[in-house]
């Protein structure tokens, strides 16, 4: 779903500017533009306008039919395969229950791009229990299927890309969080490096006041795609372990030069949860 890519512009400011400049950036992103500015800037309110030049393939009639009929079929295939998985353990289940019990609290669940199949499935379970979630998905036509699937779960969707609409995406996220909707991110996506937590997710949590919740998972048998993240697709009847970490809050007055500290904490926490998930699979039935 290419979530983290849309934080690229914000990350640039973390690396290159002072705390005052970063705060000014945040304010400029989230305040309403003047009428003059609205009349002179491009209109990014629709998905088509947010697509990069490289990915601007026309939504032909054939392609629309493909998405219309293909999406339900893909959902059915994943539903059937997912129903064969056996979840043996949820490490940190008490954290999950606390989050789901407090429906007023906005959080920012974060997981590695490699784990998207399983962790998005976990998010779907949360949504069915009343959790209000929003996924950020690429504005390219390749994002049509995951966007339709996420909406079918009852989730909100923000479409955008890092190269053209990063600031707009951050503002969209801020508006979602003001409505009480949590933002789900793949913290090392969309292009890695693998297992490297991006600072943009920390900036989003700081601006929105949403505690970050690290998530991880493991499967005893899976296919791994030959790409940057070794994307994992668990095989039918795989044994699954989920791990949920304690929320980490980034205070709103955190200096930009302290963002790195929180980034490292989240990276370490997510990697630690991944390792704990793998270890739990080696000793099925063990109590946490």
C-alpha positions in Angstrom: 0.0 0.0 0.0 2.9 2.4 -0.2 2.1 4.1 3.1 5.5 5.5 4.2 6.4 7.0 0.8 4.2 10.0 1.3 6.3 11.2 4.2 9.3 11.9 2.0 8.8 15.6 1.9 8.4 15.9 5.6 11.5 13.7 6.2 13.5 16.2 4.1 12.6 19.0 6.5 13.5 16.8 9.5 16.9 16.3 8.0 17.6 19.8 6.7 15.8 22.4 8.9 15.5 23.6 12.5 12.6 23.0 14.8 11.1 26.4 14.1 11.2 25.8 10.3 9.6 22.3 10.8 6.8 23.8 12.9 6.2 26.4 10.2 6.0 23.7 7.6 3.4 21.8 9.7 1.3 24.9 10.2 1.4 25.7 6.5 0.3 22.2 5.6 -2.7 22.2 7.9 -4.2 25.6 7.7 -6.7 26.5 5.0 -5.2 28.2 1.9 -6.3 31.6 0.8 -8.7 32.1 -2.1 -5.8 33.4 -4.2 -3.7 30.4 -3.4 -6.6 28.1 -4.3 -7.0 29.8 -7.7 -3.3 29.4 -8.6 -2.3 26.0 -7.4 -3.1 22.6 -9.0 -6.2 20.8 -7.9 -5.2 17.7 -6.1 -8.6 16.8 -4.7 -9.2 13.9 -7.0 -7.2 10.7 -7.4 -6.3 11.3 -11.0 -4.5 14.6 -10.2 -2.4 12.9 -7.5 -0.9 10.4 -9.9 2.7 10.9 -10.8 3.6 11.2 -14.5 5.4 7.8 -14.4 2.3 6.0 -13.2 -0.4 8.0 -15.1 -1.9 5.1 -17.1 -5.4 5.9 -18.2 -8.3 4.2 -16.5 -9.7 2.6 -19.7 -13.0 0.9 -19.8 -11.3 -2.5 -19.8 -9.2 -1.6 -16.8 -12.3 -0.4 -14.9 -14.0 -3.7 -15.7 -10.9 -5.5 -14.5 -10.9 -3.7 -11.2 -14.7 -4.0 -10.8 -14.8 -7.8 -11.3 -11.2 -8.6 -10.2 -11.4 -7.0 -6.8 -14.2 -9.2 -5.4 -12.4 -12.3 -6.8 -9.1 -11.3 -5.2 -11.0 -10.7 -1.9 -12.5 -14.1 -2.1 -9.2 -15.8 -2.8 -7.5 -14.1 0.2 -10.5 -14.8 2.4 -10.3 -18.5 1.6 -6.6 -18.7 2.2 -6.8 -16.5 5.3 -9.5 -18.8 6.8 -7.0 -21.7 6.8 -4.4 -19.8 8.9 -4.1 -20.8 12.5 -3.3 -18.0 14.9 -1.4 -19.6 17.7 -0.6 -16.6 19.8 -1.1 -12.8 20.1 1.8 -11.4 22.1 0.6 -8.2 23.7 -3.0 -9.1 23.4 -3.7 -6.9 26.5 -2.4 -3.9 24.6 -4.8 -4.7 21.7 -7.8 -5.0 24.0 -7.0 -1.7 25.7 -6.8 0.1 22.3 -10.1 -1.4 21.1 -11.8 -0.6 24.4 -10.9 3.1 24.1 -12.6 4.2 20.9 -11.9 7.8 21.5 -8.1 7.3 21.4 -6.4 7.8 18.0 -3.3 5.7 17.5 -0.8 5.0 14.7 -0.3 1.2 14.1 3.0 0.7 12.3 4.4 -2.5 10.8 7.0 -3.6 8.2 5.9 -3.6 4.5 6.9 -7.3 4.4 4.2 -8.1 6.8 1.4 -6.3 5.1 -0.8 -9.3 4.2 -1.0 -10.5 7.8 -0.9 -7.2 9.6 -3.6 -5.7 7.4 -5.7 -8.8 8.1 -5.2 -8.0 11.8 -6.4 -4.4 11.2 -9.5 -5.8 9.5 -10.3 -7.7 12.6 -9.9 -4.5 14.6 -12.2 -2.7 12.2 -14.8 -5.3 12.7 -14.6 -4.6 16.4 -15.2 -0.9 16.0 -11.7 0.4 15.3 -11.7 3.4 13.0 -8.8 3.1 10.6 -7.4 4.9 7.5 -4.9 3.4 5.0 -2.6 5.5 2.8 -2.5 3.9 -0.7 -0.6 4.9 -3.8 -2.6 7.2 -6.2 -1.3 5.1 -9.2 -3.8 2.8 -10.9 -2.0 -0.1 -9.2 -3.5 1.1 -5.9 -7.0 0.7 -7.1 -7.4 -2.9 -5.9 -6.0 -2.4 -2.4 -8.0 0.8 -2.1 -11.2 -1.0 -3.0 -10.4 -3.8 -0.6 -9.7 -1.5 2.3 -12.9 0.4 1.7 -14.8 -2.9 1.6 -13.5 -3.5 5.1 -15.0 -0.2 6.2 -11.7 1.6 6.4 -11.0 5.1 5.1 -8.5 5.6 2.3 -6.1 8.4 1.5 -4.6 8.4 -2.0 -1.2 10.1 -2.6 2.4 9.9 -3.5 5.7 11.2 -2.0 6.9 12.9 -5.1 3.9 15.1 -5.8 1.5 15.3 -2.9 3.5 14.6 0.3 2.4 17.7 2.2 -1.2 17.3 1.0 -1.2 13.7 2.3 0.1 14.8 5.7 -2.7 17.4 5.9 -5.3 14.7 4.9 -3.9 12.5 7.7 -4.2 15.3 10.2 -7.8 15.8 9.2 -8.5 12.1 9.6 -7.0 12.1 13.1 -9.1 15.1 14.1 -12.1 13.0 13.2 -11.0 10.3 15.5 -9.6 8.0 12.8 -6.3 6.1 13.3 -3.7 6.1 10.6 -2.1 2.7 9.6 1.4 2.9 8.1 4.0 0.5 6.7 7.0 2.2 8.3 9.7 1.1 5.9 7.6 1.4 2.7 7.2 1.8 -0.1 10.8 1.3 -1.3 12.8 0.5 1.9 15.4 0.0 3.0 13.9 -3.1 4.6 13.3 -2.9 8.4 14.3 0.8 8.5 11.7 2.9 10.3 11.2 6.2 8.5 11.2 9.5 10.4 8.1 10.7 8.6 5.9 8.4 10.6 7.3 9.9 13.8 6.6 13.4 12.5 3.0 12.4 11.7 2.5 11.0 15.2 4.0 14.2 16.7 1.8 16.5 14.7 -1.4 14.4 15.2 -0.8 13.5 18.8 -1.3 9.8 18.1 0.7 7.2 20.0 2.6 4.8 17.7 1.8 1.1 18.1 4.5 -1.3 16.7 3.2 -4.5 15.2 4.9 -7.6 13.9 4.1 -11.2 12.9 5.6 -14.5 11.8 4.4 -17.5 9.8 5.9 -21.0 9.9 5.6 -21.4 6.1 5.3 -18.6 3.5 6.2 -17.5 0.0 8.6 -14.5 -0.2 8.6 -12.3 -3.3 11.9 -11.4 -4.9 11.7 -7.7 -4.2 13.2 -5.2 -1.8 11.1 -6.2 1.2 10.9 -10.0 0.5 7.1 -9.5 0.8 5.6 -12.4 2.7 2.5 -14.3 1.7 1.8 -17.1 4.2 1.0 -20.4 2.6 -2.4 -22.1 3.3 -2.6 -23.7 6.8 0.3 -21.7 8.1 0.7 -21.2 11.8 0.7 -17.5 12.7 1.9 -15.4 15.7 1.2 -11.7 16.1 3.0 -9.3 18.4 1.8 -6.0 19.6 4.0 -3.5 21.4 3.3 -0.8 24.0 2.3 2.5 22.4 5.1 5.1 22.1 4.0 8.7 22.3 5.9 11.6 20.7 5.1 14.8 22.6 4.0 17.7 20.5 6.9 19.9 21.7 9.5 17.3 20.8 12.4 19.1 19.0 13.2 18.0 15.5 16.7 16.9 16.6 15.0 14.4 19.0 12.9 12.8 16.2 15.7 10.4 15.5 15.5 9.0 19.1 11.9 8.1 18.6 12.6 6.7 15.1 15.3 4.4 16.6 13.0 3.3 19.5 10.2 2.4 17.0 12.6 0.5 14.7 14.1 -1.4 17.6 10.6 -2.2 19.0 9.3 -3.4 15.7 12.3 -5.6 15.1 12.1 -7.0 18.6 8.5 -7.9 18.2 9.3 -9.6 14.9 12.0 -11.7 16.6 9.6 -12.6 19.5 7.0 -13.7 17.0 9.5 -16.1 15.3 10.7 -17.4 18.6 7.1 -18.1 19.7 6.5 -20.2 16.6 9.4 -22.4 17.7 7.7 -23.2 21.0 4.0 -23.6 20.2 1.7 -23.4 23.1 4.1 -21.5 25.3 2.6 -18.8 27.4 3.7 -15.2 27.2 
